Amino acid sequence: MQRWSTLGTRVSAVVIYDQHMTAKQFCAALAALKLSQVEAANLLGITDRTARRYAAGDAEIPLPTAKLLGLAVAGKLSVTDIKKA
């Protein structure tokens, strides 16, 4: 089970993933990583519009995206590591 807790802009992730990230969690993860929606879109290989839809709750955030952001927030991956991949 994926467990997310949001405290201000900090997000803690337990690395057991079986559910999707919410829009609020997506926004908190971006804030914790100091990424704008445009920067996150470029990093994740999605369009700016898709990132806006994730943030607004208008589109479901795919599990791989949730995993990647969760690992980055947990300090297991850096934004630089993701950019290199």
TAGIZI-V691316 format. One line per field, one symbol per residue. burial: # if it has 9 or more other C-alpha atoms within 8 Angstrom, else .. Layout:
# TAGIZI-V691316
burial: ???
This chain:
# TAGIZI-V691316
burial: .#.#.#..#####...#..####.#########.#.##.####..#.#.######.#...#.#.###.######..#.#..#...
